[in-house]
């Protein structure tokens, strides 16, 4: 009986982890879209600012899901390292955006999107 509960908990934690990774990837993609709007419209700055907050929140949710998949779920601690690293990158990205340093902000954003897509693909491949 404990094995069934453990398996159910692991599957649920893995599903939350996949959902959090997908949300993060979508939020980073939205940032890329609003970056283009920032250059071409008057409302782009507002959308990009709101998107930055959503992306940062999604990244924190990803860290939470990774911790829950690891500790109570009995999963690997590796996603916690990935999520924490991504939170550090997101923090640097926010600071660079506020400081208006596009020469680093833009390439870091592209890198973050690529890393998030790779992580999402990794979670999709590991489906139970």
C-alpha positions in Angstrom: 0.0 0.0 0.0 2.8 2.4 0.8 4.4 1.7 -2.6 1.2 2.7 -4.4 1.0 5.9 -2.3 4.7 6.7 -3.1 4.2 6.0 -6.8 1.1 8.3 -6.8 3.0 11.0 -5.0 5.9 10.7 -7.3 3.7 10.9 -10.4 1.8 13.9 -9.0 5.1 15.7 -8.1 6.5 15.0 -11.6 3.3 16.3 -13.2 3.6 19.6 -11.1 7.3 19.8 -12.1 6.4 19.5 -15.8 3.6 22.0 -15.5 5.9 24.5 -13.8 8.6 24.1 -16.4 6.0 24.6 -19.2 4.7 27.7 -17.5 8.2 29.1 -17.1 9.0 28.3 -20.8 5.8 30.1 -21.9 6.6 33.1 -19.7 10.1 33.4 -21.2 8.7 33.1 -24.7 6.1 35.9 -23.8 9.1 38.0 -22.8 10.7 37.6 -26.2 7.4 38.6 -27.9 7.0 41.7 -25.7 10.7 42.6 -26.2 9.8 43.0 -29.9 6.7 45.0 -28.9 8.9 47.2 -26.7 10.8 48.3 -29.8 7.8 48.9 -32.0 4.8 50.0 -29.8 4.0 52.4 -27.0 2.5 49.7 -24.8 5.4 47.3 -25.2 7.2 48.5 -22.1 4.2 47.9 -19.9 3.7 44.4 -21.3 7.4 43.6 -20.9 7.4 44.8 -17.3 4.3 42.7 -16.4 5.8 39.7 -18.2 9.0 40.1 -16.2 7.1 39.8 -13.0 5.1 36.8 -14.3 8.3 35.1 -15.6 10.0 35.6 -12.2 7.0 34.2 -10.4 6.9 31.2 -12.7 10.6 30.6 -12.0 9.9 30.7 -8.3 7.0 28.2 -8.8 9.4 26.0 -10.7 11.8 26.0 -7.7 8.9 25.1 -5.4 7.8 22.3 -7.7 11.3 20.9 -8.0 11.7 20.9 -4.2 8.3 19.1 -3.8 9.2 16.6 -6.4 12.5 15.9 -4.6 11.7 15.8 -0.9 8.2 14.5 -0.4 8.0 13.0 -3.9 11.2 11.0 -3.6 12.6 12.2 -6.9 16.1 13.3 -7.9 17.6 16.5 -6.4 18.8 17.5 -9.9 15.7 19.5 -10.9 16.3 21.6 -7.7 19.7 22.5 -9.0 18.3 23.4 -12.5 15.5 25.4 -11.0 17.8 27.3 -8.6 20.2 28.0 -11.4 17.4 29.4 -13.5 16.2 31.5 -10.6 19.7 33.0 -10.4 19.7 33.7 -14.2 16.2 35.3 -13.9 17.5 37.5 -11.1 20.4 38.6 -13.1 18.1 39.2 -16.1 15.8 41.4 -14.0 18.8 43.5 -12.7 20.1 43.9 -16.3 16.7 44.9 -17.6 16.3 47.5 -14.8 19.8 48.8 -15.5 19.1 49.0 -19.2 22.0 46.8 -20.4 20.6 45.3 -23.5 24.0 44.1 -24.7 23.8 41.4 -22.0 20.1 41.3 -21.3 19.0 40.2 -24.7 21.5 37.4 -25.2 20.8 36.2 -21.7 17.1 36.1 -22.4 17.7 34.0 -25.6 19.9 31.7 -23.5 17.3 31.4 -20.8 14.6 30.5 -23.4 16.9 27.8 -24.9 17.6 26.3 -21.5 14.0 26.4 -20.5 13.0 24.6 -23.7 15.7 22.0 -23.2 14.5 21.4 -19.6 10.9 21.1 -20.8 11.9 18.6 -23.4 13.8 16.6 -20.8 10.7 16.5 -18.6 8.4 15.6 -21.5 10.8 12.7 -22.4 10.8 11.4 -18.8 7.0 10.8 -18.7 5.9 7.9 -16.6 
